[in-house]
Amino acid sequence: MYQKYKDRVTFLLVYIREAHPDSILYVPTTDGGTQLGVVPQTSTAADRLKNLEVCVSLLQLTMPSIIDGDDNQVNRAYAAWPDRLYGIDRNGIVRFKSDPGPSGFRTPDLAAWLRDIAK
């Protein structure tokens, strides 16, 4: 969806505190491969940024990405844990909110909303 609509709407991935700290996941290595590693819980924005960089690299994301601050303001305001998709209109009103992801993302519903507003 980002690739299809990025020239008509603004996309932003906001990395919040880890939903599953100490999970063992594949993480990128310096030689371009992957290996199993532990995803630590973060207590600072700097550490959260490191985890975001791993996430972006591993998933090969191209959309703009930022971190939630030390105060977890975005997570609190949008009930973002563990992860959600939101559609917010130009006036800051939430027009689309998925159930918790990834199984609750309802991407066809989000795509329909994007088609409607991106005309």
NORGI-V19780 format. One record per run of one state. SS is the DSSP state (H for helix, E for strand, L for the rest). FROM is the first residue (numbers start at 0). LEN is the number of residues. Records with the same first field share a line. If there is no record, write none. Layout:
BEGIN
SS: FROM-LEN, FROM-LEN
END
This chain:
BEGIN
L: 0-1, 5-7, 15-7, 28-5, 39-5, 59-5, 67-5, 78-7, 88-5, 97-9, 117-2
H: 1-4, 44-15, 72-6, 106-11
E: 12-3, 22-6, 33-6, 64-3, 85-3, 93-4
END
